[in-house]
Amino acid sequence: MMQTLNLRLSGQNLLKTDIRRQQEAYAGAVSWSLNPTERGVRMVMLALEGKW
């Protein structure tokens, strides 16, 4: 019987950059502005897959 193993490594946001968005809305003479900032989070996932 043949065994097959796969090792997977994936990463996301490895430089840990923050996400900044600027949103503006207008209704007549009234305006709104949103400036949210999301903190950057590093993620690394290591998975071992196989068939026996």
C-alpha positions in Angstrom: 0.0 0.0 0.0 1.4 3.4 -1.0 1.4 6.3 1.5 1.0 9.9 0.3 1.9 12.8 2.5 1.5 16.5 1.7 2.9 19.3 3.8 1.2 22.7 3.2 2.4 26.0 4.5 0.5 29.2 4.0 0.9 32.7 5.4 -1.2 35.8 5.4 -0.2 39.4 6.3 3.4 38.4 7.1 4.5 42.1 7.2 1.8 42.9 9.8 0.4 45.9 7.9 -2.6 47.8 9.3 -5.7 48.3 7.1 -6.9 51.8 6.9 -10.1 52.8 5.2 -11.6 56.2 4.6 -15.3 56.5 3.9 -17.4 59.6 3.3 -21.1 60.1 2.9 -23.1 63.2 2.0 -26.8 64.0 2.3 -27.5 67.5 1.2 -25.5 69.9 3.4 -24.7 67.1 6.0 -21.6 65.0 5.6 -20.2 62.0 7.5 -16.7 60.6 7.6 -15.5 57.3 8.9 -11.8 56.4 9.3 -11.5 52.9 10.8 -8.2 51.2 11.3 -7.8 47.4 11.6 -4.7 46.1 13.4 -2.6 43.8 11.2 -2.5 40.2 12.4 0.0 37.7 11.1 -1.2 34.2 10.3 0.7 31.1 9.5 -0.9 27.7 8.9 0.9 24.4 8.6 -1.1 21.4 7.6 -0.1 17.8 7.1 -2.3 15.8 4.8 -2.0 12.2 4.0 -3.5 8.9 2.9 -2.7 5.6 4.4 
